Amino acid sequence: MRRWEELRAEFDERGVQVLTISTDRPEEIRKGRGAHGLQAIMLSDRSLAVTDAFGLRNQGAHSGNPRDEIEALPVPASILVDADGKVLWIDAAANYQRRSGPEAVLAAMRDHLD
Amino acid sequence: MNALANLGNRLGLAAIVLAVGSTVLWFRLANTVDLPENRTLFLVVWVGAALLGIVALVKGGWLGRIAAVPAIALGLFLPFTVSISEQVLPPDTIQVGDVIPTFSAPDDSGQVFDSTRLRGRPVLIKFFRAHW
């Protein structure tokens, strides 16, 4: 997540907005934003309503912290969407320890937006 | 230096060096999103460290035993995290070419954000697993 700011100039050049969705509480997200200086719209999806709307609720073992009182976690995913709301590219990690890095996102922007 | 003459103690120290060294490397790679697809070598090293730790616990003196306990803990816990890291998508995951659903959710200042505000410009949406 913190590595995304490496792409700030690439986002700005293409007019790409960045939106993040996690099950963190708003105050936890605020703390993380302060620590990493992320410029993005950062949403809290504790009920998993947004995660479910995109079909990204992980059906495998729930490895979240039980004290978080979250039913499940989203599969880590990056989705590039055009100005009309159409999905251009999606990368959903088969394994949360191996999600796509900034290079994959940059390649997708070059392929689909340039 | 008598403590180092004991094989169990040496095994215990080897176990902790292996376990901590491989764990540090693991988290460095995780931090830069560079973990290898094939993580077998990490698993072998961790389980190996745990086994060495068990031998050290049996054969070693106090030094070997103190080193062995965290080596066993790391050597068993990290393979467990690998085993539960596989992600399974539901059948209705959004696909390329689909139009994204409309949604609203609170942002980090507690204000409700409506997805219709995204229209007109491309957007990169990132779902992630919570915590920083």
gemmi code that builds the backbone of each chain (N, CA, C; Angstrom):
import gemmi

chains = {
    "A": [
        ("MET", (0.824, -1.204, 0.000), (0.000, 0.000, 0.000), (0.858, 1.254, 0.000)),
        ("ARG", (1.828, 1.285, 0.864), (2.648, 2.498, 0.979), (3.420, 2.752, -0.305)),
        ("ARG", (3.645, 1.697, -1.092), (4.448, 1.880, -2.306), (3.667, 2.574, -3.411)),
        ("TRP", (2.370, 2.709, -3.229), (1.571, 3.312, -4.283), (1.929, 4.759, -4.528)),
        ("GLU", (2.360, 5.439, -3.505), (2.706, 6.844, -3.690), (3.876, 7.011, -4.661)),
        ("GLU", (4.643, 5.911, -4.879), (5.710, 5.964, -5.896), (5.121, 6.305, -7.258)),
        ("LEU", (3.840, 5.990, -7.449), (3.212, 6.185, -8.754), (2.456, 7.514, -8.845)),
        ("ARG", (2.581, 8.354, -7.848), (1.799, 9.596, -7.803), (1.874, 10.378, -9.116)),
        ("ALA", (3.090, 10.574, -9.648), (3.244, 11.351, -10.886), (2.534, 10.657, -12.047)),
        ("GLU", (2.587, 9.317, -12.053), (1.940, 8.549, -13.127), (0.412, 8.677, -13.035)),
        ("PHE", (-0.107, 8.676, -11.827), (-1.559, 8.862, -11.641), (-1.967, 10.253, -12.121)),
        ("ASP", (-1.219, 11.255, -11.675), (-1.577, 12.647, -11.979), (-1.531, 12.915, -13.483)),
        ("GLU", (-0.494, 12.372, -14.131), (-0.323, 12.575, -15.564), (-1.532, 12.060, -16.355)),
        ("ARG", (-2.129, 10.970, -15.868), (-3.259, 10.362, -16.573), (-4.594, 10.738, -15.955)),
        ("GLY", (-4.570, 11.618, -14.966), (-5.816, 12.027, -14.316), (-6.511, 10.910, -13.565)),
        ("VAL", (-5.718, 9.955, -13.074), (-6.306, 8.794, -12.402), (-6.551, 9.098, -10.915)),
        ("GLN", (-7.789, 8.887, -10.495), (-8.109, 8.992, -9.076), (-7.732, 7.672, -8.408)),
        ("VAL", (-7.399, 7.739, -7.144), (-7.077, 6.509, -6.408), (-8.050, 6.374, -5.245)),
        ("LEU", (-8.658, 5.191, -5.152), (-9.638, 4.934, -4.106), (-9.275, 3.622, -3.419)),
        ("THR", (-9.210, 3.628, -2.120), (-8.895, 2.387, -1.401), (-10.093, 1.963, -0.557)),
        ("ILE", (-10.246, 0.659, -0.414), (-11.334, 0.101, 0.380), (-10.745, -0.976, 1.287)),
        ("SER", (-11.016, -0.847, 2.574), (-10.570, -1.874, 3.523), (-11.611, -1.985, 4.620)),
        ("THR", (-11.433, -2.969, 5.473), (-12.375, -3.133, 6.585), (-11.922, -2.361, 7.827)),
        ("ASP", (-10.849, -1.599, 7.699), (-10.415, -0.780, 8.837), (-11.477, 0.264, 9.194)),
        ("ARG", (-11.467, 0.651, 10.460), (-12.339, 1.741, 10.885), (-11.778, 3.064, 10.352)),
        ("PRO", (-12.678, 4.084, 10.156), (-12.190, 5.374, 9.646), (-11.015, 5.932, 10.443)),
        ("GLU", (-11.050, 5.796, 11.764), (-9.944, 6.376, 12.556), (-8.634, 5.614, 12.331)),
        ("GLU", (-8.734, 4.297, 12.079), (-7.512, 3.523, 11.782), (-6.941, 3.937, 10.425)),
        ("ILE", (-7.842, 4.166, 9.467), (-7.398, 4.584, 8.140), (-6.712, 5.944, 8.235)),
        ("ARG", (-7.308, 6.819, 9.047), (-6.736, 8.163, 9.208), (-5.307, 8.072, 9.738)),
        ("LYS", (-5.117, 7.192, 10.699), (-3.781, 7.001, 11.277), (-2.798, 6.521, 10.203)),
        ("GLY", (-3.230, 5.536, 9.427), (-2.374, 4.978, 8.364), (-2.046, 6.028, 7.326)),
        ("ARG", (-3.038, 6.848, 6.972), (-2.804, 7.891, 5.976), (-1.736, 8.856, 6.488)),
        ("GLY", (-1.842, 9.220, 7.764), (-0.856, 10.132, 8.350), (0.539, 9.533, 8.300)),
        ("ALA", (0.629, 8.227, 8.577), (1.929, 7.566, 8.637), (2.560, 7.444, 7.249)),
        ("HIS", (1.736, 7.262, 6.221), (2.294, 6.973, 4.903), (2.090, 8.086, 3.891)),
        ("GLY", (1.378, 9.139, 4.266), (1.195, 10.281, 3.386), (0.481, 9.932, 2.100)),
        ("LEU", (-0.504, 9.052, 2.196), (-1.195, 8.606, 0.998), (-2.243, 9.626, 0.567)),
        ("GLN", (-2.209, 9.946, -0.750), (-3.242, 10.827, -1.283), (-4.248, 9.970, -2.025)),
        ("ALA", (-5.354, 9.669, -1.398), (-6.358, 8.815, -2.023), (-7.668, 9.017, -1.288)),
        ("ILE", (-8.756, 8.621, -1.951), (-10.029, 8.528, -1.261), (-9.975, 7.186, -0.537)),
        ("MET", (-10.103, 7.186, 0.774), (-9.922, 5.948, 1.531), (-11.197, 5.612, 2.278)),
        ("LEU", (-11.824, 4.504, 1.868), (-13.133, 4.158, 2.425), (-13.049, 2.983, 3.391)),
        ("SER", (-13.984, 3.007, 4.341), (-14.084, 1.955, 5.351), (-15.295, 1.092, 5.028)),
        ("ASP", (-15.072, -0.203, 4.896), (-16.137, -1.125, 4.472), (-16.302, -2.227, 5.517)),
        ("ARG", (-16.679, -1.846, 6.719), (-16.735, -2.833, 7.814), (-17.813, -3.886, 7.589)),
        ("SER", (-18.884, -3.505, 6.911), (-19.971, -4.456, 6.677), (-19.704, -5.330, 5.457)),
        ("LEU", (-18.639, -5.050, 4.711), (-18.275, -5.764, 3.480), (-19.289, -5.531, 2.352)),
        ("ALA", (-20.120, -4.489, 2.472), (-21.127, -4.232, 1.436), (-20.456, -3.910, 0.099)),
        ("VAL", (-19.394, -3.093, 0.130), (-18.709, -2.732, -1.120), (-17.926, -3.941, -1.634)),
        ("THR", (-17.249, -4.620, -0.722), (-16.498, -5.832, -1.078), (-17.411, -6.844, -1.772)),
        ("ASP", (-18.612, -7.033, -1.232), (-19.563, -7.986, -1.828), (-20.093, -7.483, -3.167)),
        ("ALA", (-20.293, -6.173, -3.299), (-20.796, -5.632, -4.565), (-19.804, -5.913, -5.703)),
        ("PHE", (-18.526, -5.973, -5.363), (-17.488, -6.282, -6.364), (-17.170, -7.788, -6.416)),
        ("GLY", (-17.792, -8.556, -5.543), (-17.533, -10.004, -5.517), (-16.113, -10.325, -5.084)),
        ("LEU", (-15.653, -9.661, -4.044), (-14.257, -9.852, -3.625), (-14.118, -10.362, -2.194)),
        ("ARG", (-15.204, -10.892, -1.618), (-15.075, -11.436, -0.266), (-14.286, -12.753, -0.339)),
        ("ASN", (-13.215, -12.845, 0.407), (-12.418, -14.075, 0.392), (-13.235, -15.243, 0.947)),
        ("GLN", (-13.288, -16.334, 0.165), (-14.031, -17.528, 0.595), (-13.111, -18.533, 1.291)),
        ("GLY", (-11.823, -18.249, 1.297), (-10.869, -19.145, 1.949), (-10.810, -18.887, 3.445)),
        ("ALA", (-9.788, -19.427, 4.090), (-9.636, -19.290, 5.540), (-9.629, -17.810, 5.930)),
        ("HIS", (-10.368, -17.475, 6.987), (-10.410, -16.095, 7.475), (-9.211, -15.876, 8.386)),
        ("SER", (-8.256, -15.098, 7.876), (-7.020, -14.939, 8.643), (-6.956, -13.579, 9.304)),
        ("GLY", (-8.109, -12.936, 9.445), (-8.115, -11.632, 10.097), (-7.999, -11.760, 11.605)),
        ("ASN", (-7.818, -10.622, 12.245), (-7.737, -10.588, 13.697), (-9.159, -10.749, 14.265)),
        ("PRO", (-9.416, -11.799, 15.068), (-10.773, -12.025, 15.585), (-11.297, -10.826, 16.371)),
        ("ARG", (-10.402, -10.062, 16.995), (-10.849, -8.914, 17.791), (-11.405, -7.786, 16.927)),
        ("ASP", (-11.150, -7.870, 15.597), (-11.671, -6.857, 14.687), (-13.175, -7.002, 14.453)),
        ("GLU", (-13.720, -8.154, 14.783), (-15.157, -8.414, 14.604), (-15.606, -8.184, 13.169)),
        ("ILE", (-14.790, -8.661, 12.229), (-15.126, -8.582, 10.812), (-15.421, -10.002, 10.346)),
        ("GLU", (-16.492, -10.144, 9.561), (-16.891, -11.484, 9.125), (-15.861, -12.149, 8.225)),
        ("ALA", (-15.228, -11.344, 7.379), (-14.266, -11.873, 6.409), (-13.437, -10.691, 5.933)),
        ("LEU", (-12.453, -10.960, 5.107), (-11.640, -9.890, 4.535), (-11.783, -9.943, 3.020)),
        ("PRO", (-11.564, -8.789, 2.352), (-11.562, -8.841, 0.884), (-10.309, -9.542, 0.368)),
        ("VAL", (-10.420, -10.145, -0.804), (-9.232, -10.609, -1.519), (-8.500, -9.342, -1.980)),
        ("PRO", (-7.198, -9.236, -1.718), (-6.493, -8.036, -2.170), (-6.627, -7.904, -3.686)),
        ("ALA", (-7.067, -6.744, -4.152), (-7.306, -6.605, -5.581), (-7.040, -5.171, -6.019)),
        ("SER", (-6.572, -5.039, -7.244), (-6.413, -3.734, -7.872), (-7.297, -3.739, -9.113)),
        ("ILE", (-8.088, -2.668, -9.283), (-9.019, -2.603, -10.409), (-8.860, -1.242, -11.078)),
        ("LEU", (-8.568, -1.271, -12.375), (-8.460, -0.024, -13.129), (-9.761, 0.184, -13.904)),
        ("VAL", (-10.380, 1.347, -13.682), (-11.709, 1.628, -14.224), (-11.628, 2.880, -15.095)),
        ("ASP", (-12.323, 2.872, -16.245), (-12.247, 4.058, -17.114), (-13.231, 5.136, -16.657)),
        ("ALA", (-13.258, 6.263, -17.402), (-14.058, 7.407, -16.985), (-15.559, 7.105, -16.989)),
        ("ASP", (-15.966, 6.055, -17.714), (-17.381, 5.684, -17.755), (-17.744, 4.589, -16.758)),
        ("GLY", (-16.789, 4.185, -15.946), (-17.086, 3.183, -14.924), (-16.865, 1.753, -15.369)),
        ("LYS", (-16.255, 1.570, -16.542), (-16.029, 0.207, -17.047), (-14.671, -0.330, -16.584)),
        ("VAL", (-14.650, -1.600, -16.193), (-13.400, -2.215, -15.717), (-12.464, -2.471, -16.899)),
        ("LEU", (-11.257, -1.905, -16.826), (-10.252, -2.097, -17.877), (-9.292, -3.226, -17.532)),
        ("TRP", (-9.068, -3.404, -16.244), (-8.036, -4.354, -15.783), (-8.337, -4.707, -14.340)),
        ("ILE", (-8.173, -5.979, -14.016), (-8.323, -6.374, -12.603), (-7.232, -7.378, -12.260)),
        ("ASP", (-6.695, -7.189, -11.107), (-5.702, -8.129, -10.608), (-6.093, -8.490, -9.179)),
        ("ALA", (-6.626, -9.695, -9.003), (-7.004, -10.157, -7.666), (-5.994, -11.210, -7.236)),
        ("ALA", (-5.401, -11.014, -6.096), (-4.313, -11.889, -5.655), (-4.827, -13.269, -5.285)),
        ("ALA", (-4.152, -14.296, -5.803), (-4.506, -15.666, -5.430), (-3.978, -15.973, -4.031)),
        ("ASN", (-3.103, -15.093, -3.578), (-2.433, -15.341, -2.320), (-2.103, -13.981, -1.723)),
        ("TYR", (-2.536, -13.729, -0.491), (-2.375, -12.355, -0.003), (-0.926, -11.970, 0.261)),
        ("GLN", (-0.071, -12.976, 0.354), (1.339, -12.646, 0.559), (2.017, -12.259, -0.750)),
        ("ARG", (1.280, -12.408, -1.868), (1.860, -12.106, -3.166), (0.959, -11.205, -3.999)),
        ("ARG", (0.655, -10.011, -3.502), (-0.217, -9.125, -4.281), (0.605, -8.346, -5.299)),
        ("SER", (-0.103, -7.704, -6.218), (0.617, -7.029, -7.297), (1.267, -5.738, -6.807)),
        ("GLY", (2.451, -5.505, -7.225), (3.188, -4.316, -6.831), (2.886, -3.151, -7.760)),
        ("PRO", (3.498, -2.000, -7.503), (3.270, -0.820, -8.334), (3.619, -1.044, -9.802)),
        ("GLU", (4.582, -1.942, -10.079), (4.987, -2.183, -11.474), (3.804, -2.701, -12.281)),
        ("ALA", (3.020, -3.611, -11.686), (1.883, -4.195, -12.398), (0.823, -3.129, -12.677)),
        ("VAL", (0.637, -2.242, -11.695), (-0.357, -1.175, -11.864), (0.091, -0.205, -12.954)),
        ("LEU", (1.361, 0.128, -12.941), (1.897, 1.037, -13.966), (1.758, 0.419, -15.356)),
        ("ALA", (2.074, -0.859, -15.473), (1.954, -1.544, -16.764), (0.502, -1.511, -17.244)),
        ("ALA", (-0.444, -1.701, -16.317), (-1.865, -1.688, -16.691), (-2.281, -0.296, -17.172)),
        ("MET", (-1.789, 0.743, -16.503), (-2.145, 2.108, -16.933), (-1.578, 2.389, -18.320)),
        ("ARG", (-0.343, 1.932, -18.569), (0.266, 2.152, -19.889), (-0.513, 1.396, -20.964)),
        ("ASP", (-0.917, 0.166, -20.647), (-1.640, -0.656, -21.624), (-3.012, -0.072, -21.951)),
        ("HIS", (-3.686, 0.445, -20.928), (-5.104, 0.769, -21.115), (-5.421, 2.245, -21.213)),
        ("LEU", (-4.546, 3.107, -20.742), (-4.882, 4.534, -20.716), (-4.011, 5.372, -21.639)),
        ("ASP", (-2.875, 4.835, -22.106), (-1.970, 5.666, -22.917), (-2.271, 5.513, -24.416)),
    ],
    "B": [
        ("MET", (33.301, -19.890, 27.718), (33.007, -20.404, 26.382), (32.655, -21.891, 26.430)),
        ("ASN", (32.598, -22.452, 27.643), (32.244, -23.865, 27.742), (30.882, -24.167, 27.152)),
        ("ALA", (30.010, -23.194, 27.253), (28.638, -23.392, 26.766), (28.634, -23.717, 25.277)),
        ("LEU", (29.586, -23.140, 24.518), (29.601, -23.356, 23.073), (30.165, -24.720, 22.691)),
        ("ALA", (30.811, -25.391, 23.654), (31.336, -26.727, 23.374), (30.201, -27.748, 23.290)),
        ("ASN", (29.084, -27.403, 23.872), (27.930, -28.316, 23.887), (27.214, -28.281, 22.540)),
        ("LEU", (27.037, -29.459, 21.927), (26.419, -29.541, 20.591), (25.004, -28.977, 20.611)),
        ("GLY", (24.261, -29.314, 21.660), (22.886, -28.829, 21.750), (22.829, -27.314, 21.749)),
        ("ASN", (23.754, -26.690, 22.461), (23.786, -25.228, 22.499), (24.081, -24.653, 21.113)),
        ("ARG", (25.025, -25.293, 20.428), (25.370, -24.794, 19.088), (24.182, -24.944, 18.144)),
        ("LEU", (23.487, -26.065, 18.262), (22.298, -26.267, 17.415), (21.224, -25.219, 17.724)),
        ("GLY", (21.069, -24.945, 18.998), (20.066, -23.936, 19.391), (20.390, -22.575, 18.808)),
        ("LEU", (21.669, -22.207, 18.863), (22.076, -20.908, 18.305), (21.913, -20.901, 16.792)),
        ("ALA", (22.272, -22.040, 16.152), (22.084, -22.123, 14.705), (20.599, -21.974, 14.364)),
        ("ALA", (19.743, -22.588, 15.174), (18.299, -22.532, 14.920), (17.793, -21.098, 14.991)),
        ("ILE", (18.213, -20.370, 16.003), (17.692, -19.007, 16.154), (18.234, -18.100, 15.047)),
        ("VAL", (19.489, -18.301, 14.658), (20.047, -17.485, 13.570), (19.280, -17.742, 12.271)),
        ("LEU", (19.042, -19.019, 11.982), (18.280, -19.378, 10.774), (16.873, -18.785, 10.812)),
        ("ALA", (16.203, -18.978, 11.943), (14.805, -18.553, 12.040), (14.692, -17.027, 11.927)),
        ("VAL", (15.536, -16.322, 12.670), (15.433, -14.856, 12.658), (15.906, -14.294, 11.318)),
        ("GLY", (17.007, -14.829, 10.800), (17.527, -14.338, 9.521), (16.511, -14.496, 8.402)),
        ("SER", (15.904, -15.684, 8.312), (14.950, -15.911, 7.221), (13.678, -15.090, 7.429)),
        ("THR", (13.322, -14.853, 8.687), (12.117, -14.058, 8.962), (12.330, -12.594, 8.594)),
        ("VAL", (13.515, -12.074, 8.913), (13.826, -10.690, 8.551), (13.780, -10.528, 7.032)),
        ("LEU", (14.393, -11.490, 6.336), (14.391, -11.437, 4.866), (12.952, -11.491, 4.338)),
        ("TRP", (12.153, -12.374, 4.928), (10.749, -12.534, 4.521), (10.002, -11.199, 4.633)),
        ("PHE", (10.123, -10.539, 5.768), (9.363, -9.303, 5.950), (9.903, -8.165, 5.099)),
        ("ARG", (11.193, -8.186, 4.838), (11.730, -7.191, 3.898), (11.125, -7.369, 2.523)),
        ("LEU", (11.074, -8.614, 2.059), (10.503, -8.890, 0.740), (9.007, -8.572, 0.728)),
        ("ALA", (8.334, -8.905, 1.831), (6.892, -8.629, 1.904), (6.645, -7.129, 1.821)),
        ("ASN", (7.508, -6.379, 2.450), (7.371, -4.924, 2.499), (7.516, -4.292, 1.121)),
        ("THR", (8.345, -4.880, 0.287), (8.524, -4.336, -1.062), (7.718, -5.147, -2.087)),
        ("VAL", (6.773, -5.965, -1.596), (5.891, -6.780, -2.446), (6.709, -7.644, -3.405)),
        ("ASP", (7.772, -8.237, -2.904), (8.668, -9.042, -3.738), (8.777, -10.495, -3.272)),
        ("LEU", (7.831, -10.978, -2.486), (7.944, -12.368, -2.040), (7.890, -13.282, -3.254)),
        ("PRO", (8.738, -14.309, -3.295), (8.761, -15.180, -4.469), (7.496, -16.032, -4.545)),
        ("GLU", (7.142, -16.418, -5.766), (5.966, -17.276, -5.939), (6.183, -18.617, -5.243)),
        ("ASN", (7.395, -19.137, -5.416), (7.718, -20.418, -4.792), (8.401, -20.155, -3.450)),
        ("ARG", (7.674, -20.454, -2.384), (8.203, -20.135, -1.054), (8.690, -21.383, -0.331)),
        ("THR", (8.961, -22.451, -1.112), (9.374, -23.728, -0.516), (10.649, -23.591, 0.312)),
        ("LEU", (11.604, -22.813, -0.223), (12.880, -22.677, 0.484), (12.662, -22.052, 1.863)),
        ("PHE", (11.792, -21.050, 1.926), (11.479, -20.446, 3.224), (10.877, -21.493, 4.164)),
        ("LEU", (9.966, -22.292, 3.631), (9.309, -23.302, 4.467), (10.333, -24.302, 4.997)),
        ("VAL", (11.256, -24.726, 4.103), (12.279, -25.697, 4.510), (13.148, -25.108, 5.623)),
        ("VAL", (13.555, -23.861, 5.447), (14.422, -23.221, 6.450), (13.682, -23.085, 7.781)),
        ("TRP", (12.420, -22.689, 7.723), (11.663, -22.507, 8.979), (11.459, -23.823, 9.703)),
        ("VAL", (11.025, -24.829, 8.961), (10.792, -26.120, 9.608), (12.121, -26.692, 10.106)),
        ("GLY", (13.180, -26.491, 9.307), (14.512, -26.933, 9.725), (14.936, -26.265, 11.023)),
        ("ALA", (14.700, -24.970, 11.115), (15.059, -24.236, 12.336), (14.270, -24.767, 13.522)),
        ("ALA", (12.988, -25.067, 13.281), (12.163, -25.599, 14.374), (12.685, -26.958, 14.828)),
        ("LEU", (13.085, -27.803, 13.854), (13.592, -29.135, 14.206), (14.915, -29.028, 14.968)),
        ("LEU", (15.804, -28.160, 14.465), (17.067, -27.936, 15.197), (16.775, -27.466, 16.611)),
        ("GLY", (15.786, -26.582, 16.703), (15.405, -26.059, 18.020), (14.943, -27.168, 18.952)),
        ("ILE", (14.187, -28.116, 18.409), (13.688, -29.218, 19.243), (14.856, -30.073, 19.741)),
        ("VAL", (15.816, -30.349, 18.848), (17.004, -31.113, 19.266), (17.750, -30.356, 20.356)),
        ("ALA", (17.888, -29.027, 20.142), (18.615, -28.213, 21.119), (17.907, -28.212, 22.467)),
        ("LEU", (16.596, -28.247, 22.415), (15.816, -28.243, 23.656), (16.095, -29.513, 24.470)),
        ("VAL", (16.272, -30.619, 23.735), (16.512, -31.899, 24.398), (17.968, -32.010, 24.850)),
        ("LYS", (18.891, -31.637, 23.951), (20.317, -31.900, 24.209), (21.068, -30.716, 24.825)),
        ("GLY", (20.535, -29.547, 24.677), (21.307, -28.359, 25.025), (21.271, -28.007, 26.496)),
        ("GLY", (22.160, -27.088, 26.854), (22.123, -26.494, 28.178), (21.196, -25.285, 28.143)),
        ("TRP", (21.327, -24.420, 29.137), (20.404, -23.277, 29.223), (20.495, -22.368, 28.000)),
        ("LEU", (21.710, -22.181, 27.475), (21.892, -21.282, 26.336), (21.145, -21.813, 25.109)),
        ("GLY", (21.342, -23.102, 24.831), (20.683, -23.716, 23.686), (19.171, -23.688, 23.827)),
        ("ARG", (18.706, -23.890, 25.055), (17.253, -23.928, 25.268), (16.631, -22.555, 25.098)),
        ("ILE", (17.307, -21.544, 25.613), (16.775, -20.181, 25.475), (16.691, -19.802, 24.002)),
        ("ALA", (17.709, -20.188, 23.228), (17.710, -19.879, 21.791), (16.662, -20.712, 21.061)),
        ("ALA", (16.430, -21.929, 21.558), (15.562, -22.867, 20.838), (14.092, -22.442, 20.854)),
        ("VAL", (13.650, -21.890, 21.970), (12.209, -21.620, 22.100), (11.689, -20.638, 21.031)),
        ("PRO", (12.317, -19.455, 20.883), (11.813, -18.571, 19.815), (12.037, -19.145, 18.419)),
        ("ALA", (13.099, -19.937, 18.242), (13.341, -20.540, 16.922), (12.207, -21.504, 16.568)),
        ("ILE", (11.766, -22.285, 17.549), (10.659, -23.219, 17.301), (9.369, -22.445, 17.032)),
        ("ALA", (9.149, -21.396, 17.821), (7.917, -20.618, 17.653), (7.851, -20.009, 16.249)),
        ("LEU", (8.930, -19.362, 15.823), (8.962, -18.755, 14.484), (8.867, -19.827, 13.411)),
        ("GLY", (9.639, -20.905, 13.617), (9.724, -21.970, 12.612), (8.402, -22.670, 12.367)),
        ("LEU", (7.515, -22.628, 13.354), (6.205, -23.262, 13.158), (5.127, -22.259, 12.784)),
        ("PHE", (5.232, -21.041, 13.318), (4.170, -20.054, 13.083), (4.169, -19.546, 11.638)),
        ("LEU", (5.344, -19.274, 11.089), (5.383, -18.686, 9.739), (4.847, -19.645, 8.668)),
        ("PRO", (5.190, -20.940, 8.720), (4.548, -21.850, 7.759), (3.024, -21.855, 7.896)),
        ("PHE", (2.542, -21.676, 9.131), (1.087, -21.607, 9.332), (0.505, -20.407, 8.578)),
        ("THR", (1.171, -19.255, 8.650), (0.640, -18.082, 7.934), (0.659, -18.317, 6.422)),
        ("VAL", (1.670, -19.045, 5.940), (1.700, -19.346, 4.502), (0.505, -20.233, 4.144)),
        ("SER", (0.208, -21.202, 5.035), (-0.849, -22.167, 4.729), (-2.221, -21.513, 4.660)),
        ("ILE", (-2.429, -20.402, 5.380), (-3.756, -19.773, 5.334), (-3.784, -18.553, 4.419)),
        ("SER", (-2.740, -18.366, 3.599), (-2.687, -17.152, 2.787), (-3.381, -17.299, 1.437)),
        ("GLU", (-3.805, -18.533, 1.090), (-4.475, -18.711, -0.201), (-5.823, -18.005, -0.188)),
        ("GLN", (-6.121, -17.310, -1.280), (-7.347, -16.537, -1.379), (-8.313, -17.221, -2.339)),
        ("VAL", (-9.580, -17.264, -1.978), (-10.581, -17.896, -2.838), (-11.651, -16.861, -3.175)),
        ("LEU", (-11.825, -16.602, -4.475), (-12.809, -15.613, -4.915), (-14.188, -16.245, -5.015)),
        ("PRO", (-15.232, -15.467, -4.750), (-16.581, -15.977, -5.006), (-16.825, -16.065, -6.510)),
        ("PRO", (-17.894, -16.770, -6.937), (-18.112, -16.950, -8.383), (-18.508, -15.663, -9.108)),
        ("ASP", (-18.979, -14.643, -8.377), (-19.520, -13.451, -9.048), (-18.560, -12.259, -9.028)),
        ("THR", (-17.252, -12.541, -8.984), (-16.279, -11.446, -8.972), (-16.389, -10.599, -10.242)),
        ("ILE", (-16.258, -9.301, -10.069), (-16.338, -8.374, -11.206), (-15.253, -8.703, -12.241)),
        ("GLN", (-15.599, -8.548, -13.525), (-14.696, -8.916, -14.619), (-14.361, -7.700, -15.484)),
        ("VAL", (-13.310, -7.850, -16.276), (-12.978, -6.825, -17.263), (-14.183, -6.640, -18.196)),
        ("GLY", (-14.539, -5.373, -18.454), (-15.677, -5.071, -19.319), (-16.955, -4.777, -18.537)),
        ("ASP", (-17.037, -5.247, -17.293), (-18.197, -4.938, -16.441), (-18.165, -3.468, -16.041)),
        ("VAL", (-19.356, -2.915, -15.806), (-19.436, -1.580, -15.211), (-19.471, -1.765, -13.698)),
        ("ILE", (-18.682, -0.969, -12.987), (-18.612, -1.168, -11.529), (-19.954, -0.814, -10.884)),
        ("PRO", (-20.300, -1.507, -9.794), (-21.548, -1.184, -9.093), (-21.449, 0.194, -8.443)),
        ("THR", (-22.601, 0.818, -8.208), (-22.562, 2.052, -7.412), (-22.499, 1.642, -5.944)),
        ("PHE", (-21.820, 2.439, -5.166), (-21.677, 2.121, -3.751), (-21.441, 3.395, -2.966)),
        ("SER", (-21.658, 3.313, -1.676), (-21.274, 4.417, -0.808), (-20.742, 3.841, 0.492)),
        ("ALA", (-19.779, 4.545, 1.064), (-19.152, 4.087, 2.303), (-18.488, 5.280, 2.968)),
        ("PRO", (-18.313, 5.219, 4.289), (-17.643, 6.334, 4.965), (-16.158, 6.401, 4.619)),
        ("ASP", (-15.653, 7.617, 4.454), (-14.211, 7.781, 4.237), (-13.508, 7.956, 5.582)),
        ("ASP", (-12.226, 8.267, 5.533), (-11.457, 8.294, 6.782), (-11.789, 9.486, 7.678)),
        ("SER", (-12.604, 10.431, 7.156), (-13.044, 11.494, 8.062), (-14.478, 11.229, 8.518)),
        ("GLY", (-15.032, 10.065, 8.148), (-16.365, 9.691, 8.574), (-17.467, 10.191, 7.639)),
        ("GLN", (-17.103, 10.967, 6.593), (-18.078, 11.456, 5.613), (-18.434, 10.328, 4.648)),
        ("VAL", (-19.709, 10.236, 4.293), (-20.106, 9.193, 3.344), (-19.711, 9.622, 1.928)),
        ("PHE", (-18.994, 8.735, 1.249), (-18.554, 8.995, -0.125), (-19.445, 8.199, -1.070)),
        ("ASP", (-19.917, 8.860, -2.118), (-20.780, 8.192, -3.097), (-19.998, 7.955, -4.380)),
        ("SER", (-20.072, 6.728, -4.896), (-19.229, 6.347, -6.035), (-19.594, 7.091, -7.324)),
        ("THR", (-20.768, 7.700, -7.386), (-21.123, 8.441, -8.611), (-20.170, 9.617, -8.821)),
        ("ARG", (-19.512, 10.046, -7.748), (-18.538, 11.145, -7.872), (-17.285, 10.740, -8.642)),
        ("LEU", (-17.110, 9.434, -8.880), (-15.908, 8.973, -9.580), (-16.014, 9.152, -11.092)),
        ("ARG", (-17.244, 9.252, -11.604), (-17.441, 9.297, -13.053), (-16.739, 10.496, -13.681)),
        ("GLY", (-16.280, 10.289, -14.913), (-15.649, 11.382, -15.652), (-14.134, 11.315, -15.650)),
        ("ARG", (-13.588, 10.533, -14.751), (-12.125, 10.346, -14.718), (-11.838, 8.883, -14.415)),
        ("PRO", (-10.727, 8.358, -14.969), (-10.376, 6.978, -14.601), (-10.082, 6.871, -13.100)),
        ("VAL", (-10.247, 5.685, -12.587), (-9.971, 5.476, -11.159), (-9.313, 4.118, -10.950)),
        ("LEU", (-8.383, 4.122, -10.053), (-7.757, 2.877, -9.629), (-8.334, 2.532, -8.259)),
        ("ILE", (-8.997, 1.388, -8.173), (-9.611, 0.967, -6.915), (-8.759, -0.139, -6.314)),
        ("LYS", (-8.452, 0.017, -5.056), (-7.584, -0.960, -4.386), (-8.295, -1.495, -3.153)),
        ("PHE", (-8.598, -2.799, -3.189), (-9.117, -3.460, -1.995), (-7.929, -4.021, -1.238)),
        ("PHE", (-7.884, -3.786, 0.051), (-6.792, -4.419, 0.780), (-7.247, -4.940, 2.124)),
        ("ARG", (-6.356, -5.720, 2.716), (-6.727, -6.564, 3.834), (-6.611, -5.912, 5.191)),
        ("ALA", (-6.738, -4.636, 5.265), (-6.754, -3.997, 6.566), (-5.367, -3.941, 7.211)),
        ("HIS", (-5.190, -2.950, 7.973), (-3.980, -2.704, 8.766), (-2.779, -2.351, 7.904)),
        ("TRP", (-1.963, -1.564, 8.517), (-0.935, -0.857, 7.755), (0.411, -1.437, 7.996)),
    ],
}
model = gemmi.Model(1)
for chain_id, residues in chains.items():
    chain = gemmi.Chain(chain_id)
    for i, (resn, *xyz) in enumerate(residues, 1):
        res = gemmi.Residue()
        res.name, res.seqid = resn, gemmi.SeqId(i, " ")
        for name, pos in zip(("N", "CA", "C"), xyz):
            atom = gemmi.Atom()
            atom.name, atom.element = name, gemmi.Element(name[0])
            atom.pos, atom.b_iso = gemmi.Position(*pos), 0.0
            res.add_atom(atom)
        chain.add_residue(res)
    model.add_chain(chain)
structure = gemmi.Structure()
structure.add_model(model)
structure.setup_entities()
